[in-house]
Amino acid sequence: MEIFDYSRVESAAQAIAAGARSKTAQQGANVRFIAGGTTLFDLMKLNVEHPETVVDINHLPLDKIERTNSGFQIGALVRNSDLAHHPEIVKHYPVLSQALLSGASAQLRNRATTGGNLLQRTRCVYFRDTHMPCNKREPGSGCSAIEGFNRNLAILGTSESCIATNPSDMNVALMALDAVVHIQGTKGARTVPISSFFLLPGKTPHIENVLQPGDLVTHVSLPALPEGTRSVYLKLRDRASYEFALSSAAVVAHVRDGKFESIGIALGGVGTMPWRAKAAEAMLKGTTVDPAKFRSAAEAVLKEARPQSENGFKIELATRCLTQALKLATRNA
Amino acid sequence: MSEDPNKPENNQDFPSSALGPSSRRTFLSGVGAAGLVASLTPFSAAETAVRPLEAPSSGGESFARSGALVNIRLRVNGKDHEVQIDPRSSLLDCLRENLHLTGAKKGCDHGQCGACTVHINGRRANSCLSLALTNQGDEITTIEGIGAPEKLHPMQASFVEHDGYQCGYCTSGQIMSAVALLKEPCGGADADVKEAMSGNICRCGAYANIVDAIQKVRGKA
């Protein structure tokens, strides 16, 4: 690990001023905010990240879950375990609680934060191995995964430069819930819908989201859902626990008079970013709830899939995962 | 290793100055480089920069990138300590190398095995993934802080009773996780315990006995 400056900030303004000195807010940033550290410190040990300055933001007052006029607002420093077990979150957004509890381990969830999970980095083994080419880590060096070990990597949103999967479960739930990311930066505060927060790899897989130097994610907000909305997170993986998804699905459905009044669907484990399943939503919204239609809705999403040498099985796995999640979300509806 | 393990060690190859002033790590790595496997003279902690604090004071809030050691204050097992560390130290390394609390173990060093589990402010955490600098002001508890050989914590006693280990390397992490679990929302079934304990890997495969040990303490056995 390389040597770094360390500073502990007490206000968002201090954090923003410190962050603004970075050349980038993306891979290889020379200034990094640290909260739980479960991703950043890990990657620093691997020399994948080597910030010159580490800014400790743990003392900022961003650790509250609050009800607002339009839903809930979650501070960026709310720990994953606190969010997952919060009674109002469990009651109103079970998909989020389930997604969080399906990720990592109890120890990690006690440290990992909402903001950190949002910015969680891929688990692609080549990204984490500085001896191997990786366009996400070293732009222009090539992608080792496309011709390499790619069983657990993405089939949606890939490019010739990168097929790394976004590993977060929380992000999949946030995507299905239409969450909004609140950011404070050098030019003031702004909000970004989560559907616009992440960027496809394209030719620049080292740029993963819209954050600029000095930007501090302060909150994530969740819209209030209509009474009777049901939601579920289903995760399929190689082990029963403590493993990243091979495929997962988040479904948020409001059924009225036997019809999908509204529906939000996102997939995890298969996309280079948490994958909004717009094709399935379009097929189901406004229609009568009929489990016989669920598989074709799922197939419509996976139609765009581009499998690699080892991960073609994910097409069927993700199709079944979403089909089953839709059934779970509409059981007895 | 080619050295005869029965051959007496030749400490003259390692004048004390080559071992560095304080670090067990540098001592062991110096020895390891020469391929010695014979018994080692126990190192002295006398030179380490660890001392209980007489009065609390506010810690330094920033330092420049110089490679110098820094002083931090850590509260561990109810006692305040001022420790001089490499700023890159994990909490785990700080506990083991500076405070000589070697109960927490280094397994993977990447938050994947759970052997380093301690409590931070009453909640379990992987000490290998916590930058020690960020733990100033936290209340840290290690396995040394929950029981002693003559007065075992009920969870420690239950692990003994149920043979919840084999080699023992993961055990302190397992027990720290299990003690924390008692205060967490966790269902009563064995499956719930297995899920809650999935962050602690046991290479020997003592899982069934570990679950039994925990359930006994929870009154679910």
Interface residues (C-beta under 8 A of the other chain):
Chain A: M1 I3 F4 D5 Y6 S7 R8 I34 G36 G37 T38 F41 D42 M44 K45 E52 T53 V54 D56 N58 S81 H85 A104 S105 A106 Q107 L108 N110 R111 R239 A240 S241 Y242
Chain B: E61 S62 F63 A64 R65 S66 G67 P87 R88 S90 D109 H110 G111 G114 T117 I120 R123 R124 A125 N126 L129 S130 L131 L133 T134 S177 A180 L181 E184 P185 K194 E195 A196 M197 S198 G199 N200
